């Protein structure tokens, strides 16, 4: 009933077409989503669009 699982080593290689595509892509311009000013701690928190939700959650918990 129990199946033995195999561990398989893999390696990833970029092909020439992938390299050309990644060079042509321009990074997205950062756009400020909100700014939180902590008056008690005299800190500013700048949050930009595209932030990972787990990072945002952690930052907001630190302000409590």
MARTOR-503410 format. One line per 3 residues: their letters; for each residue y, z, x of N, C-alpha, C, CB. Coordinates in Angstrom, 1 decimal. Last residue first. Glycine has a CB too. Example, Ala and Ser with C-alpha at 12.3 -4.5 7.8 and 13.67 -1.06 7.14 Angstrom:
2
SA> -2.2:7.1:12.8:-1.1:7.1:13.7:0.0:7.9:12.9:-0.6:5.7:14.1 | -5.7:7.8:13.2:-4.5:7.8:12.3:-3.3:7.8:13.2:-4.5:9.0:11.3;
***
This chain:
64
XXX> 47.0:15.2:2.1:46.9:16.3:1.2:47.1:17.6:1.9:45.6:16.4:0.5 | 46.8:13.2:4.0:48.2:13.6:3.5:48.2:14.8:2.6:48.8:12.5:2.8 | 44.2:12.7:4.3:44.9:13.4:5.3:46.2:13.9:4.9:44.9:12.5:6.6;
XXX> 43.6:11.1:2.0:43.1:12.5:2.1:43.8:13.3:3.1:41.6:12.5:2.3 | 44.8:8.8:2.8:45.4:9.5:1.7:44.9:10.9:1.6:45.1:8.8:0.4 | 43.1:8.0:4.9:44.5:8.2:5.2:45.2:9.1:4.1:45.3:6.9:5.3;
XXX> 40.7:7.6:3.5:40.8:8.6:4.5:42.3:9.0:4.8:40.1:8.1:5.8 | 41.4:5.5:1.8:41.0:6.8:1.2:41.1:7.9:2.2:39.5:6.7:0.7 | 41.9:3.5:3.7:42.9:3.9:2.8:42.6:5.3:2.3:43.2:2.9:1.7;
XXX> 39.3:3.2:4.8:40.4:3.7:5.6:41.5:4.2:4.8:40.9:2.5:6.6 | 38.0:2.3:2.5:37.6:3.5:3.1:38.6:4.1:4.0:36.2:3.3:3.8 | 39.2:-0.2:2.0:39.4:0.9:1.0:39.0:2.3:1.6:38.6:0.6:-0.2;
XXX> 41.1:-1.8:4.5:39.8:-1.4:4.0:39.9:-0.2:3.1:38.8:-1.1:5.2 | 43.9:-3.7:3.6:43.4:-2.6:4.3:42.0:-2.3:3.7:44.3:-1.3:4.2 | 45.2:-5.8:2.4:44.0:-6.1:3.1:43.4:-4.9:3.8:44.2:-7.2:4.1;
XXX> 48.6:-5.0:2.9:47.6:-5.7:2.1:46.4:-6.0:3.0:48.2:-6.9:1.4 | 49.3:-1.9:4.6:49.5:-3.3:4.4:48.4:-3.9:3.5:49.4:-4.0:5.8 | 51.2:1.0:4.6:50.0:0.4:4.2:50.2:-1.0:3.9:49.4:1.2:3.0;
XXX> 52.6:3.4:6.6:52.8:2.1:6.2:51.4:1.5:5.9:53.5:1.2:7.3 | 53.9:6.6:6.5:52.6:5.9:6.5:52.9:4.5:5.9:51.5:6.7:5.6 | 55.7:8.8:8.4:55.7:7.7:7.6:54.4:7.0:7.7:56.9:6.7:8.0;
XXX> 56.5:12.3:8.6:55.7:11.2:9.0:55.9:10.1:8.0:54.2:11.6:9.1 | 57.3:15.1:8.2:58.2:14.0:8.8:57.4:12.9:9.4:59.1:14.6:9.8 | 55.9:16.8:6.7:55.5:16.5:8.1:56.3:15.6:8.8:54.1:16.1:8.1;
XXX> 57.5:16.7:4.4:57.1:18.0:5.0:56.7:17.8:6.5:56.0:18.7:4.2 | 57.7:14.0:3.7:58.9:14.8:4.1:58.6:16.0:4.8:59.7:15.1:2.8 | 56.2:11.2:4.2:55.8:12.6:4.1:57.0:13.4:4.6:54.5:12.9:5.0;
XXX> 56.3:8.3:2.6:57.1:9.1:3.5:56.7:10.6:3.2:58.6:8.9:3.3 | 54.6:5.3:2.5:54.6:6.7:2.0:55.3:7.5:3.0:53.2:7.2:1.7 | 54.9:2.0:1.4:55.3:3.0:2.4:55.3:4.4:1.8:56.7:2.6:3.1;
XXX> 52.8:-0.8:0.7:53.6:0.4:0.3:53.9:1.2:1.5:52.8:1.2:-0.7 | 52.3:-3.4:1.7:51.9:-3.1:0.3:52.7:-1.8:-0.2:50.4:-2.8:0.2 | 53.5:-5.8:3.8:53.6:-4.4:3.5:53.3:-4.2:2.0:54.9:-3.8:3.9;
XXX> 51.6:-8.2:5.2:52.5:-8.0:4.1:52.4:-6.5:3.7:52.2:-8.9:2.9 | 51.1:-10.2:8.0:50.9:-8.9:7.4:52.0:-8.7:6.4:51.1:-7.8:8.5 | 49.8:-13.4:7.7:50.9:-12.6:8.0:50.8:-11.3:7.3:52.2:-13.3:7.6;
XXX> 46.6:-14.3:9.0:47.5:-14.1:7.9:48.6:-13.1:8.3:46.7:-13.5:6.7 | 46.2:-16.5:11.8:46.0:-15.2:11.2:47.0:-15.0:10.0:46.2:-14.0:12.2 | 45.0:-19.7:11.5:46.1:-18.9:11.8:45.9:-17.5:11.1:47.5:-19.5:11.4;
XXX> 42.4:-21.6:12.8:42.8:-20.7:11.8:44.0:-19.9:12.3:41.7:-19.8:11.4 | 41.6:-23.0:15.1:42.6:-23.7:14.2:43.1:-22.7:13.1:42.0:-24.9:13.5 | 39.7:-21.4:16.2:40.9:-21.7:17.0:42.0:-22.2:16.0:40.7:-22.6:18.1;
XXX> 37.6:-21.6:14.4:38.3:-20.3:14.6:39.6:-20.4:15.3:37.3:-19.3:15.3 | 36.9:-24.3:14.6:37.4:-23.8:13.3:38.2:-22.5:13.5:36.3:-23.6:12.3 | 35.9:-24.4:17.2:37.1:-25.2:16.8:37.7:-24.7:15.6:36.7:-26.7:16.7;
XXX> 33.7:-22.7:17.0:34.8:-22.3:17.9:36.1:-23.1:17.5:34.4:-22.6:19.4 | 32.1:-24.1:15.3:32.6:-22.8:14.9:33.8:-22.4:15.7:31.5:-21.7:14.9 | 31.5:-26.3:16.8:32.2:-26.5:15.6:32.8:-25.2:15.1:31.3:-27.1:14.5;
XXX> 29.9:-25.2:18.9:31.2:-25.8:19.2:32.1:-26.0:17.9:31.0:-27.2:19.9 | 28.6:-22.1:17.8:28.5:-23.5:18.1:29.9:-24.0:18.4:27.8:-24.3:17.0 | 27.8:-18.9:19.0:28.8:-19.7:18.4:28.5:-21.2:18.8:30.2:-19.3:18.7;
XXX> 24.9:-17.0:18.4:25.6:-17.9:19.3:26.6:-18.7:18.5:24.6:-18.8:20.1 | 23.1:-14.0:18.2:24.0:-15.0:17.6:24.8:-15.8:18.6:24.9:-14.3:16.6 | 19.8:-12.9:18.3:21.1:-13.0:19.0:21.8:-14.2:18.3:20.9:-13.4:20.5;
XXX> 17.4:-10.3:17.5:18.1:-11.6:17.2:19.3:-11.7:18.1:18.4:-11.8:15.7 | 14.3:-8.7:17.3:15.5:-8.9:18.0:16.1:-10.3:17.7:15.3:-8.7:19.6 | 12.8:-7.1:14.7:12.9:-8.4:15.3:14.3:-8.4:16.0:12.7:-9.5:14.4;
XXX> 10.5:-4.9:13.6:11.8:-4.9:14.2:11.9:-6.2:15.0:12.2:-3.6:15.0 | 8.5:-4.7:10.7:8.7:-5.2:12.0:10.2:-5.2:12.4:8.1:-6.6:12.2 | 6.8:-2.3:8.7:8.0:-3.2:8.9:8.1:-3.5:10.4:9.3:-2.4:8.4;
XXX> 3.9:-2.2:7.0:4.5:-1.9:8.3:5.7:-2.9:8.5:3.5:-2.0:9.4 | 3.6:-1.1:3.7:3.7:-2.2:4.6:4.4:-1.8:5.9:4.4:-3.4:3.9 | 1.3:0.8:1.9:2.5:0.8:2.8:2.5:-0.4:3.7:2.5:2.1:3.6;
X> -1.2:0.0:0.8:0.0:0.0:0.0:1.3:0.0:0.9:0.0:1.2:-0.9;
***
